[in-house]
Amino acid sequence: MATSFSFPANFEAYGRVAAELRRMLEERGIKPRPRHHAELVFEEIVSNIIRHGTPADSACVVEVTVDLNARAIVLDFKDDAKPFDPCSHTVAALPESLEEANPGGLGLRLVRKASERIAYERTPQNRNHLTVTIAQ
């Protein structure tokens, strides 16, 4: 059974939808670890769309469909933001110490670690389409 969310690419809307996502996953009895992974992936992907993909004067819309089955949670993201393929993007190396650490830059590493499969395409309608599968 799939649930879809469509919202403007801003942090106020993100907060509302993140709360709805959490409630839906809890109501459907998703175990804590895969639920946490789904919430983490949602947070990282949507916050990156808002921070890096959406110009300030843009009316970018984010669409997320969550499909739950016996073995996986599938998060399907579509947006009108700038093209960005997280599958081909090289993630930053982990810092050797806290002194070398810079804020940010680890989101894609977290998404890759939390997921079983990631697929990206730029659609003929010039939209980003990212599918992230999380094992249950």
Buried (B, 14 or more C-beta within 10 A) or exposed (E): EEBEBEBBBEEEBBEEBBEBBBEBBEEEEBEEEBBBBBBBBBBBBBBBBBEEBBEEEEEBBBBBBBBBEEEBBBBBBBBBBEEBEBEEEEBEEEEEEEEEEEEEEBBBBBBBEBBBEBEBEEEEEEBBBBBBBBEB
